[in-house]
Each structure stands twice: as structure tokens, then as C-alpha cells.
Amino acid sequence: MTERYVSKSDAIAARLLGGEMMIMSAADSTFFTLDAVATLIWQAADGHTPLSQIAAKISKEYDVDQDQAERDAEEFVSELSKHGILLISDAPVIKTGPTTPDRT
């Protein structure tokens, strides 16, 4: 399987409130509230951590089979990428220029 890397879009607004990550797409105003596992993926989506490594952390922290964690992480990332909230790449992502930090 080809390694995939995930990064957050600059076209979002995100904030951690009461332990839940709230994300809104500036492109289509889609709003998401993330559970603990999805928040872990979101917070690790730095563009240079492989998705398999993020899934390994999920597997260890939540006592889930590694293959299942990878499938679930891939599905989640794919869904948010359809809304332009997460960006997926086959190579590490290097961002240049100013970025707006999410408030996590």
C-alpha cells in the first residue's frame, strides 16, 4: 500500500470545545463535530506524519486492530477530503507562507 500523508486545509475554521473538535469548511459551510478518534486524526494531520503511523497510534490507544484502524482512518480522511477540509498526498506536504492556526 502506498503511504499517504494528510494535512489540514487552510480553508477551514476549527476549535476544540469541551473535548470535541468542531470544524467548518469555508468552501461549502459543511460543519463537523469530531469524536475522540477523529480528533486524534485531525490533530495529527500535519502533512508529514504518515496515515499508517496515525492509525498505529489509534490502534495502541484504543486497543483496535491495526488493519481496522487503518481502514477507518482512511475512510474518515477520504470523507473530509471530499469537503476540502483535509488534503491527502502520496508525499509529505510542505506548506509555505502564512497559515491560520486552528485553535486546538
PyMOL CGO cylinders between C-alpha atoms (Angstrom):
from pymol import cmd
from pymol.cgo import CYLINDER

trace = [
    CYLINDER, 0.00, 0.00, 0.00, 1.28, 3.46, -0.88, 0.3, 1, 1, 1, 1, 1, 1,
    CYLINDER, 1.28, 3.46, -0.88, 1.92, 5.65, 2.13, 0.3, 1, 1, 1, 1, 1, 1,
    CYLINDER, 1.92, 5.65, 2.13, -0.43, 8.62, 2.41, 0.3, 1, 1, 1, 1, 1, 1,
    CYLINDER, -0.43, 8.62, 2.41, 0.01, 11.91, 4.21, 0.3, 1, 1, 1, 1, 1, 1,
    CYLINDER, 0.01, 11.91, 4.21, -2.76, 14.14, 5.48, 0.3, 1, 1, 1, 1, 1, 1,
    CYLINDER, -2.76, 14.14, 5.48, -2.77, 17.87, 6.12, 0.3, 1, 1, 1, 1, 1, 1,
    CYLINDER, -2.77, 17.87, 6.12, -5.40, 20.37, 7.18, 0.3, 1, 1, 1, 1, 1, 1,
    CYLINDER, -5.40, 20.37, 7.18, -6.80, 22.74, 4.60, 0.3, 1, 1, 1, 1, 1, 1,
    CYLINDER, -6.80, 22.74, 4.60, -6.30, 26.47, 5.08, 0.3, 1, 1, 1, 1, 1, 1,
    CYLINDER, -6.30, 26.47, 5.08, -9.96, 26.97, 4.11, 0.3, 1, 1, 1, 1, 1, 1,
    CYLINDER, -9.96, 26.97, 4.11, -11.42, 25.84, 7.45, 0.3, 1, 1, 1, 1, 1, 1,
    CYLINDER, -11.42, 25.84, 7.45, -12.27, 27.11, 10.88, 0.3, 1, 1, 1, 1, 1, 1,
    CYLINDER, -12.27, 27.11, 10.88, -11.60, 24.73, 13.77, 0.3, 1, 1, 1, 1, 1, 1,
    CYLINDER, -11.60, 24.73, 13.77, -11.85, 24.89, 17.53, 0.3, 1, 1, 1, 1, 1, 1,
    CYLINDER, -11.85, 24.89, 17.53, -11.66, 22.41, 20.37, 0.3, 1, 1, 1, 1, 1, 1,
    CYLINDER, -11.66, 22.41, 20.37, -14.63, 22.93, 22.71, 0.3, 1, 1, 1, 1, 1, 1,
    CYLINDER, -14.63, 22.93, 22.71, -15.39, 20.73, 25.68, 0.3, 1, 1, 1, 1, 1, 1,
    CYLINDER, -15.39, 20.73, 25.68, -13.21, 17.93, 24.35, 0.3, 1, 1, 1, 1, 1, 1,
    CYLINDER, -13.21, 17.93, 24.35, -14.87, 17.92, 20.91, 0.3, 1, 1, 1, 1, 1, 1,
    CYLINDER, -14.87, 17.92, 20.91, -13.27, 19.30, 17.76, 0.3, 1, 1, 1, 1, 1, 1,
    CYLINDER, -13.27, 19.30, 17.76, -15.61, 21.49, 15.72, 0.3, 1, 1, 1, 1, 1, 1,
    CYLINDER, -15.61, 21.49, 15.72, -14.66, 22.09, 12.09, 0.3, 1, 1, 1, 1, 1, 1,
    CYLINDER, -14.66, 22.09, 12.09, -16.34, 24.16, 9.39, 0.3, 1, 1, 1, 1, 1, 1,
    CYLINDER, -16.34, 24.16, 9.39, -15.40, 24.25, 5.73, 0.3, 1, 1, 1, 1, 1, 1,
    CYLINDER, -15.40, 24.25, 5.73, -15.16, 27.77, 4.31, 0.3, 1, 1, 1, 1, 1, 1,
    CYLINDER, -15.16, 27.77, 4.31, -15.77, 26.30, 0.85, 0.3, 1, 1, 1, 1, 1, 1,
    CYLINDER, -15.77, 26.30, 0.85, -19.22, 24.80, 1.44, 0.3, 1, 1, 1, 1, 1, 1,
    CYLINDER, -19.22, 24.80, 1.44, -20.06, 25.66, 5.08, 0.3, 1, 1, 1, 1, 1, 1,
    CYLINDER, -20.06, 25.66, 5.08, -20.13, 21.97, 5.99, 0.3, 1, 1, 1, 1, 1, 1,
    CYLINDER, -20.13, 21.97, 5.99, -19.85, 21.56, 9.76, 0.3, 1, 1, 1, 1, 1, 1,
    CYLINDER, -19.85, 21.56, 9.76, -18.35, 18.55, 11.54, 0.3, 1, 1, 1, 1, 1, 1,
    CYLINDER, -18.35, 18.55, 11.54, -18.12, 17.63, 15.21, 0.3, 1, 1, 1, 1, 1, 1,
    CYLINDER, -18.12, 17.63, 15.21, -15.38, 15.06, 15.71, 0.3, 1, 1, 1, 1, 1, 1,
    CYLINDER, -15.38, 15.06, 15.71, -15.29, 12.28, 18.29, 0.3, 1, 1, 1, 1, 1, 1,
    CYLINDER, -15.29, 12.28, 18.29, -12.10, 11.41, 20.19, 0.3, 1, 1, 1, 1, 1, 1,
    CYLINDER, -12.10, 11.41, 20.19, -10.62, 9.16, 17.49, 0.3, 1, 1, 1, 1, 1, 1,
    CYLINDER, -10.62, 9.16, 17.49, -11.40, 11.61, 14.68, 0.3, 1, 1, 1, 1, 1, 1,
    CYLINDER, -11.40, 11.61, 14.68, -9.93, 14.43, 16.79, 0.3, 1, 1, 1, 1, 1, 1,
    CYLINDER, -9.93, 14.43, 16.79, -6.73, 12.40, 17.20, 0.3, 1, 1, 1, 1, 1, 1,
    CYLINDER, -6.73, 12.40, 17.20, -6.52, 12.04, 13.40, 0.3, 1, 1, 1, 1, 1, 1,
    CYLINDER, -6.52, 12.04, 13.40, -7.27, 15.75, 12.94, 0.3, 1, 1, 1, 1, 1, 1,
    CYLINDER, -7.27, 15.75, 12.94, -4.61, 16.84, 15.39, 0.3, 1, 1, 1, 1, 1, 1,
    CYLINDER, -4.61, 16.84, 15.39, -2.02, 14.52, 13.81, 0.3, 1, 1, 1, 1, 1, 1,
    CYLINDER, -2.02, 14.52, 13.81, -2.78, 15.73, 10.26, 0.3, 1, 1, 1, 1, 1, 1,
    CYLINDER, -2.78, 15.73, 10.26, 0.41, 17.74, 9.94, 0.3, 1, 1, 1, 1, 1, 1,
    CYLINDER, 0.41, 17.74, 9.94, 1.32, 16.75, 6.37, 0.3, 1, 1, 1, 1, 1, 1,
    CYLINDER, 1.32, 16.75, 6.37, 4.44, 14.82, 7.30, 0.3, 1, 1, 1, 1, 1, 1,
    CYLINDER, 4.44, 14.82, 7.30, 3.14, 12.06, 9.60, 0.3, 1, 1, 1, 1, 1, 1,
    CYLINDER, 3.14, 12.06, 9.60, 2.12, 9.03, 7.52, 0.3, 1, 1, 1, 1, 1, 1,
    CYLINDER, 2.12, 9.03, 7.52, -1.51, 7.95, 7.91, 0.3, 1, 1, 1, 1, 1, 1,
    CYLINDER, -1.51, 7.95, 7.91, -0.30, 4.45, 8.85, 0.3, 1, 1, 1, 1, 1, 1,
    CYLINDER, -0.30, 4.45, 8.85, 1.58, 5.95, 11.81, 0.3, 1, 1, 1, 1, 1, 1,
    CYLINDER, 1.58, 5.95, 11.81, -1.54, 7.84, 12.89, 0.3, 1, 1, 1, 1, 1, 1,
    CYLINDER, -1.54, 7.84, 12.89, -3.52, 4.58, 12.63, 0.3, 1, 1, 1, 1, 1, 1,
    CYLINDER, -3.52, 4.58, 12.63, -0.88, 2.80, 14.74, 0.3, 1, 1, 1, 1, 1, 1,
    CYLINDER, -0.88, 2.80, 14.74, -1.40, 5.38, 17.47, 0.3, 1, 1, 1, 1, 1, 1,
    CYLINDER, -1.40, 5.38, 17.47, -5.17, 4.82, 17.29, 0.3, 1, 1, 1, 1, 1, 1,
    CYLINDER, -5.17, 4.82, 17.29, -4.64, 1.05, 17.42, 0.3, 1, 1, 1, 1, 1, 1,
    CYLINDER, -4.64, 1.05, 17.42, -2.49, 1.32, 20.53, 0.3, 1, 1, 1, 1, 1, 1,
    CYLINDER, -2.49, 1.32, 20.53, -4.51, 3.98, 22.35, 0.3, 1, 1, 1, 1, 1, 1,
    CYLINDER, -4.51, 3.98, 22.35, -7.94, 2.46, 21.68, 0.3, 1, 1, 1, 1, 1, 1,
    CYLINDER, -7.94, 2.46, 21.68, -6.98, -1.25, 21.56, 0.3, 1, 1, 1, 1, 1, 1,
    CYLINDER, -6.98, -1.25, 21.56, -8.16, -1.66, 17.96, 0.3, 1, 1, 1, 1, 1, 1,
    CYLINDER, -8.16, -1.66, 17.96, -6.71, -4.00, 15.34, 0.3, 1, 1, 1, 1, 1, 1,
    CYLINDER, -6.71, -4.00, 15.34, -4.08, -2.12, 13.24, 0.3, 1, 1, 1, 1, 1, 1,
    CYLINDER, -4.08, -2.12, 13.24, -5.71, -3.08, 9.92, 0.3, 1, 1, 1, 1, 1, 1,
    CYLINDER, -5.71, -3.08, 9.92, -9.12, -1.92, 11.15, 0.3, 1, 1, 1, 1, 1, 1,
    CYLINDER, -9.12, -1.92, 11.15, -7.64, 1.35, 12.44, 0.3, 1, 1, 1, 1, 1, 1,
    CYLINDER, -7.64, 1.35, 12.44, -6.03, 1.96, 9.03, 0.3, 1, 1, 1, 1, 1, 1,
    CYLINDER, -6.03, 1.96, 9.03, -9.28, 1.26, 7.16, 0.3, 1, 1, 1, 1, 1, 1,
    CYLINDER, -9.28, 1.26, 7.16, -11.29, 3.51, 9.47, 0.3, 1, 1, 1, 1, 1, 1,
    CYLINDER, -11.29, 3.51, 9.47, -8.70, 6.32, 9.33, 0.3, 1, 1, 1, 1, 1, 1,
    CYLINDER, -8.70, 6.32, 9.33, -8.61, 6.09, 5.53, 0.3, 1, 1, 1, 1, 1, 1,
    CYLINDER, -8.61, 6.09, 5.53, -12.41, 6.28, 5.35, 0.3, 1, 1, 1, 1, 1, 1,
    CYLINDER, -12.41, 6.28, 5.35, -12.54, 9.29, 7.69, 0.3, 1, 1, 1, 1, 1, 1,
    CYLINDER, -12.54, 9.29, 7.69, -9.77, 11.14, 5.86, 0.3, 1, 1, 1, 1, 1, 1,
    CYLINDER, -9.77, 11.14, 5.86, -11.40, 10.41, 2.50, 0.3, 1, 1, 1, 1, 1, 1,
    CYLINDER, -11.40, 10.41, 2.50, -14.74, 11.79, 3.69, 0.3, 1, 1, 1, 1, 1, 1,
    CYLINDER, -14.74, 11.79, 3.69, -13.25, 15.05, 4.99, 0.3, 1, 1, 1, 1, 1, 1,
    CYLINDER, -13.25, 15.05, 4.99, -11.14, 15.45, 1.85, 0.3, 1, 1, 1, 1, 1, 1,
    CYLINDER, -11.14, 15.45, 1.85, -14.37, 15.44, -0.22, 0.3, 1, 1, 1, 1, 1, 1,
    CYLINDER, -14.37, 15.44, -0.22, -15.31, 18.64, 1.62, 0.3, 1, 1, 1, 1, 1, 1,
    CYLINDER, -15.31, 18.64, 1.62, -11.85, 20.16, 1.22, 0.3, 1, 1, 1, 1, 1, 1,
    CYLINDER, -11.85, 20.16, 1.22, -11.21, 20.00, 4.97, 0.3, 1, 1, 1, 1, 1, 1,
    CYLINDER, -11.21, 20.00, 4.97, -8.32, 17.55, 4.82, 0.3, 1, 1, 1, 1, 1, 1,
    CYLINDER, -8.32, 17.55, 4.82, -5.83, 17.24, 1.98, 0.3, 1, 1, 1, 1, 1, 1,
    CYLINDER, -5.83, 17.24, 1.98, -4.34, 13.87, 1.02, 0.3, 1, 1, 1, 1, 1, 1,
    CYLINDER, -4.34, 13.87, 1.02, -0.97, 13.39, -0.63, 0.3, 1, 1, 1, 1, 1, 1,
    CYLINDER, -0.97, 13.39, -0.63, 1.30, 10.48, -1.59, 0.3, 1, 1, 1, 1, 1, 1,
    CYLINDER, 1.30, 10.48, -1.59, 4.30, 12.51, -0.37, 0.3, 1, 1, 1, 1, 1, 1,
    CYLINDER, 4.30, 12.51, -0.37, 4.93, 14.63, 2.72, 0.3, 1, 1, 1, 1, 1, 1,
    CYLINDER, 4.93, 14.63, 2.72, 3.35, 18.07, 2.41, 0.3, 1, 1, 1, 1, 1, 1,
    CYLINDER, 3.35, 18.07, 2.41, 5.47, 21.15, 2.85, 0.3, 1, 1, 1, 1, 1, 1,
    CYLINDER, 5.47, 21.15, 2.85, 3.41, 24.27, 3.45, 0.3, 1, 1, 1, 1, 1, 1,
    CYLINDER, 3.41, 24.27, 3.45, 4.86, 27.66, 2.66, 0.3, 1, 1, 1, 1, 1, 1,
    CYLINDER, 4.86, 27.66, 2.66, 3.62, 31.10, 3.57, 0.3, 1, 1, 1, 1, 1, 1,
    CYLINDER, 3.62, 31.10, 3.57, 1.44, 32.18, 6.45, 0.3, 1, 1, 1, 1, 1, 1,
    CYLINDER, 1.44, 32.18, 6.45, -1.09, 29.79, 7.91, 0.3, 1, 1, 1, 1, 1, 1,
    CYLINDER, -1.09, 29.79, 7.91, -4.01, 30.34, 10.20, 0.3, 1, 1, 1, 1, 1, 1,
    CYLINDER, -4.01, 30.34, 10.20, -3.68, 28.08, 13.23, 0.3, 1, 1, 1, 1, 1, 1,
    CYLINDER, -3.68, 28.08, 13.23, -6.65, 26.08, 14.38, 0.3, 1, 1, 1, 1, 1, 1,
    CYLINDER, -6.65, 26.08, 14.38, -7.46, 26.76, 17.97, 0.3, 1, 1, 1, 1, 1, 1,
    CYLINDER, -7.46, 26.76, 17.97, -6.75, 23.37, 19.49, 0.3, 1, 1, 1, 1, 1, 1,
]
cmd.load_cgo(trace, "trace")
